[in-house]
Amino acid sequence: TELASFYRMLLNVLRSSTFRTGNWSLCERSGWRGNDSFESLVGWCWDGDPRWLIIVNLSAAPASGHVCMPWDDMAGRTYRLTDPTTDVASIHSGDVLHRGLHVELDPWRWHMFTVEQI
């Protein structure tokens, strides 16, 4: 039942037209001295309406780092990131998002954020 529920939720998220018609980009990621766990993170995004940011920890250990969105038009704006898979939402400066969103993920976990200007 739990697995079926997960796939229903995922299929509902993937109904967004952005995944069919948007432009896909790989996101740069970085860490800091003494922490190379960011190398276990992979991030990609779709530019569309809405924009999406997906981040996954592909390791059996916790990972943290910064994931940069490639959108040059984010400066000076404010964005709401909403993960419909966890009902988590947060507000960020576009300047910060362009330089790198700080992410901490447990093993094999992910974020699927809509990125909407507010």
C-alpha positions as CSV (number, residue, x, y, z in Angstrom):
1,T,0.0,0.0,0.0
2,E,2.8,2.4,0.9
3,L,4.6,1.8,-2.5
4,A,1.4,2.2,-4.4
5,S,0.7,5.5,-2.6
6,F,4.2,6.7,-3.4
7,Y,3.7,6.0,-7.1
8,R,0.3,7.7,-7.2
9,M,1.9,10.8,-5.7
10,L,4.8,10.7,-8.1
11,L,2.6,10.2,-11.2
12,N,0.5,13.2,-10.0
13,V,3.6,15.4,-9.7
14,L,4.8,14.3,-13.2
15,R,1.5,15.5,-14.7
16,S,3.1,19.0,-14.8
17,S,3.4,20.1,-18.4
18,T,6.9,21.4,-17.6
19,F,8.2,17.8,-17.6
20,R,7.0,17.4,-21.2
21,T,7.6,20.8,-22.7
22,G,10.2,22.5,-20.4
23,N,13.9,22.9,-20.9
24,W,16.0,20.5,-18.8
25,S,19.4,21.5,-17.2
26,L,21.9,19.8,-15.0
27,C,22.6,21.9,-11.8
28,E,26.0,22.7,-10.5
29,R,26.7,21.6,-7.0
30,S,29.5,22.3,-4.5
31,G,30.6,21.7,-1.0
32,W,33.1,23.1,1.4
33,R,36.4,22.2,2.9
34,G,36.3,18.9,4.7
35,N,32.9,17.9,3.2
36,D,32.9,16.1,-0.1
37,S,29.5,14.5,0.5
38,F,28.1,16.9,-2.0
39,E,29.5,14.6,-4.7
40,S,26.6,12.2,-3.9
41,L,24.0,14.8,-4.7
42,V,22.7,15.2,-8.2
43,G,20.4,18.1,-9.2
44,W,18.6,19.0,-12.3
45,C,15.8,21.4,-13.2
46,W,13.2,22.2,-15.8
47,D,12.5,25.7,-17.0
48,G,8.8,26.0,-17.7
49,D,5.6,27.0,-15.9
50,P,6.2,26.1,-13.2
51,R,9.9,25.7,-12.9
52,W,11.1,22.5,-11.1
53,L,14.2,21.6,-9.2
54,I,14.9,17.9,-8.4
55,I,17.7,17.0,-6.0
56,V,18.6,13.4,-5.1
57,N,21.2,11.9,-2.7
58,L,22.5,8.9,-4.6
59,S,24.4,7.4,-1.6
60,A,23.9,5.2,1.5
61,A,25.2,8.1,3.6
62,P,23.9,11.6,4.4
63,A,24.9,14.3,1.9
64,S,25.0,18.0,2.1
65,G,26.1,20.8,-0.3
66,H,24.9,23.7,-2.4
67,V,22.9,23.2,-5.6
68,C,22.9,26.1,-8.0
69,M,20.0,26.8,-10.4
70,P,21.1,28.0,-13.8
71,W,18.4,30.7,-14.2
72,D,20.1,34.1,-14.7
73,D,16.8,36.0,-14.2
74,M,16.5,35.1,-10.5
75,A,18.4,38.1,-9.1
76,G,16.4,40.6,-7.0
77,R,13.4,38.3,-6.8
78,T,11.9,36.1,-4.1
79,Y,10.8,32.5,-4.7
80,R,8.7,29.9,-3.0
81,L,10.1,26.3,-3.2
82,T,7.4,23.7,-2.5
83,D,8.0,20.0,-2.4
84,P,4.6,18.3,-3.1
85,T,6.0,14.9,-2.1
86,T,6.6,16.1,1.5
87,D,4.3,19.2,1.7
88,V,7.4,21.2,2.7
89,A,7.6,24.9,1.5
90,S,10.2,27.5,2.0
91,I,10.9,31.1,0.7
92,H,14.3,32.1,-0.7
93,S,16.0,35.0,-2.3
94,G,16.7,34.4,-6.0
95,D,20.3,35.6,-5.4
96,V,20.8,32.9,-2.9
97,L,19.2,30.2,-5.2
98,H,21.4,31.2,-8.1
99,R,24.5,31.0,-5.9
100,G,23.4,27.7,-4.4
101,L,20.6,26.3,-2.2
102,H,22.0,24.6,0.9
103,V,20.7,21.0,0.9
104,E,21.0,18.2,3.5
105,L,19.6,14.9,2.5
106,D,19.5,11.5,4.3
107,P,20.6,8.4,2.3
108,W,18.6,7.8,-0.9
109,R,16.2,10.8,-0.2
110,W,15.2,13.6,-2.6
111,H,13.5,17.0,-3.0
112,M,11.1,17.7,-5.9
113,F,10.6,21.5,-5.7
114,T,8.3,23.7,-7.7
115,V,10.2,27.1,-8.0
116,E,7.7,29.9,-8.2
117,Q,8.3,33.6,-8.0
118,I,6.2,35.4,-5.3
